[in-house]
Each structure stands twice: as C-alpha cells, then as structure tokens.
Amino acid sequence: MEWLSWFDARDYEFARQVLQRGTAALYLVALLSTMNQFPALLGERGLLPVPAFLDMARRLARPTLFRWHYSDALLRSVCWTGIIVAALLVIGLPQTGPPWLPMLAFLILWFLYMSIVNVGQTFYGFGWEILLLEAGFTVAFLGSDQTPPPTTILILIVWLVFRLEFGAGMIKIRGGREWRDMTAMFYHHETQPMPGPLSRQAHLLPRPLHKVEVAGNHFAQLVVPFFLFAPQPLAGIAAGIIILTQLWLVGTGNFAWLNWVAIVLAFAAVSDPLAHAVFPFIPLEWHQGADTPVWWLAVVVLVTVVLLVFSYRPLLNLFSSRQLMNASFNRWRLVNAYGAFGTVTRQRIEIVVEGTLAWEPDAADEHWLEYGFKGKPGDVRRLPRQWAPYHLRLDWLMWFLPLRTVHEDWFYAFLDKLLEADKPTLGLLRHDPFDGERPRWVRARSYLYRFASREEFRGNGERWVRVLLSDAIGPVQLNPRRRFLS
C-alpha cells in the first residue's frame, strides 16, 4: 500500500544492523559481567543477599523473575539463557526470520536483565542499567531482514539519544560552577570513578586544551542533539559528532557500557548513503525486504504510541529546574531520564583496604598488607587498565564510599568476607596478599591520590602520588557471632 510508504525507512538498513547487533553485544557483556560478579555481590551468600532483600521487600512493585524464589543456580540459568540469545542476535540469526522473531529475542533479553536489575540494589543502581533496558526494548521493534526498518522506531531511538545527551548537558549547566567557568576538565580525568590507561596523559594536557574539552562537551550535548531530528546529511553529521565525542570518553576512562550504548544508538540517525560516502566498503544497496505486513505495522504503531505517552514526564524533566538524573518514571524502566557528572570532584580520595596476620592490630605498619582491586587505583606504580564496556561493580562502589560514607552495610559485609577469606569475594579482587589465608585484622584507610607529573614519573616510576589522610574503619576483626569489634 503506497500510502504506508512513509513508514518504511529503506535507507537505514545499515543503521538497523548496527543497532540490533550492537545492542545485543552490550547485553552479552552485561550478562557476562552479572554471571561473574552477581553471586559474590548479591547471591545467597553475597554482600547484600537477594533472598534477604526479597523478604524485606515483599511488595516489590517492579517485575522480576526472582519475585518468588532466588538461587544462584537460577541466576546463572538466567544469565546463560540471555548470553545465548544475545550471541544469536549478534551473528544475525533471528534477523533472518519474520519480524516477530528478533522482537521476541530482544524482549527476552530485556525482561531477563530487568529481572536482575530490579533485585540488584545499590550494585545495579547505575544509569546505564536502565539505559540498556530502554535500548533493548526499543530496538526490539526494528523488525527483521524481511521488512524495512520502521521510521517511527528509528525516531524513538533518536529521541533516546537526545534525552541521553541533552539531559547530561543540562545536568552540567545546572550543576557545579566548574562546568560554567570551563574548569571541569582540570579535575575530571584524575578524579573520575575508574581511570583508564590514557587518563593520566589526558589529565596532563595543557589547561587551555581542557577548556576546549569543556566547550566541546557543551556543544556536543546542548546544541548537536537538536540536529539529530534534521534532514540528512545534518542528522548524520550530528550523529558523527556524538560518536566521536563518545569515543574520546571511551579512550580516557572506564564508564562500563554507557559510552558504547550512546555510540550504537547514534547510528539511528545515519542513513545508508551517508554511511557509504564515509566508508565506501559499506554497501549502498542493501537487500530490501517485502512491504511491511499490516499486522507488523499495527504492532509498531501501538508500541510507538505507548512510548510517546511515556515520554511526557521525561520531556518535562529535561526543562525542569529540579531535573532528575538517571530516573525511571514507570515500573518497566522505559523512557527514562538520564544525565551524569553534574558536578566534578576536585580531589580523589581512595579507600585502601589492608589486612594483617599479626595478633595485635597496632603492630608495625609493615605487617599490614594491601588488597589489590582490578580497576580502582591502589598500587601507585600500576597502569590503570581498560575495562569498559565490562562493568566492575565492586570497584565502582568503592569510588562512591568517600563521597558518601564508608559506613555502608555492603562495605562492612565486604570486610567480613575478607576476614573469612571468602573465595567468591576474593575472586572479585586482583590480588589477595594472604593467598587465601584468613587475616586476623582488616582496616580501611583513606588516602588522597593525584596523578604524578611527568617529572615525578621519570624520577620514581610512580603514576600516582598518594598521602595518608586517616583510618576510615578499623582495625576490626570477627567475633564468634561474626560481628565486628573495634
């Protein structure tokens, strides 16, 4: 039917391939991260056990497969199911079938991961969790190789990118003065949650370039997103600017899959002719499916209307003086509010955890040995590693401790597990100084960290300079009832 031709975005097949395969790949990473870390963090014997959480939250409003029963075996089954489905989508197998097949596959991923997030408590309280959920649900309705990509779903994905970018920009303008006086990047590379291998070099750039970084950020987040809705090639150019700025963030930090989701979703505004003009190896003429079946049109229109209705509150939030950051307005985690780094911390405080085998906790300092974390700074000589898009949840929560309080239930449970030499917990770490033996005491110390200058690094090979501030907790040990004594 010719009057439905507006519905078919036949020049966006490359965009659909990137959106479907890229989103599935990020789900695969998220589920792999969950399978490796969830049991130790939130499992039956975890730091914040899900069974205890469910007992206290009997009226849990958000949907989850674990509402009536949780076990580590069930969690692993959920993860393996999701990983297999995600892998099939990455190689494009469901996309060769009717449009309901990739839709079903993505909805399975969305519901499985939502089941995990909704019981994940503080360890799953990051904005990119709900971002991945919204992306997976929306991408589910892009159809298959048998039908052209639907225009309305591509527009909804562009709307998601707009909220992600413009929301982050508005949070910064309304946030700390450092974003308005252009000094934010004087500190950000050094104080960000988990620096990467290039973060120190980025921090040591001349200050005028840091001001260029801030200006570029404001342009990319406050101006460029509006052009995503413009005709081609403006929309594609706007998407390219967003992709390049996100790649800079990927290269200079570790923000799990936040930047990668933005990169993948930005391709919704890249048409086939533009992609071919930039990269000639990308085919200009893709295999086009048949006309859209009426039943599929009805499904997509219904979903479009639902998501537009859900968009009302996030739209108001973007322009509200009390803008919420990383917030959901419905129990299904759809059409959310996003934003990050409204303020930038100017000093880096790290909590360093140590243990000792000494009988007395006030023994000489050389008897205290430091636990090594995989991602967060510790050893002053160690080059930070690149972990993103993989998410190290324990390391991220360690960054928040000095910004809030070290007296978190999960952190005391973590110290408890170290005193027990709990293998799953030790598996979350890079280095156990006691090789599986139980320490008699542990403590948490607060240090001020800063990147070493080039001269300091050449002199002693240390990438960080740190100064002891105080004992944040401890020394503590375990009593017979497995409680702490100070």
Buried (B, 14 or more C-beta within 10 A) or exposed (E): EEEEEEBBBBBBBBBBBBBBBBBBBBBBBBBBBBBBBBBBBBBBBBBBBBBEBBEEBEEBEBEBBBBEEBBBEEBBEBBEBBBEBBBBBBEBEBBEBBBBBBBBBBBBBBBBBBBBBBBBBBBBBBBBBBBBBBBBBBBBBBBBBBBBBBBBBBBBBBBBBBBBBBBBBBBBBBBBEBBBEBBBBBBBBBBBBBBBBBBBEBBBEEEEEBBBBBEBBBEBBBBBBEBBBEEBBBBBBBBBBBBEBBBBBBBBBBBBBBBBBBBBBBBBBBBBBBBBEEEEEBEEEBEEBEBBBEEBBEBBEEBBEEBBEBBEBBBEBBEEEEBBBBBBBEEBBBBBBBBBBBEBBBEBBBBBBBBBBBEEBEBEEEBBBBBBBBBBBBBBEBEBBBBBBBBBBBBBBBBBBBEEEBEBEBBBBBBBBBBBBBEBBBEBBBBBBBEEEEBBBBBBBBBBBBBBEEEBBEEEEBBBBBEEEEEBBBBBBBEEEEEBEE
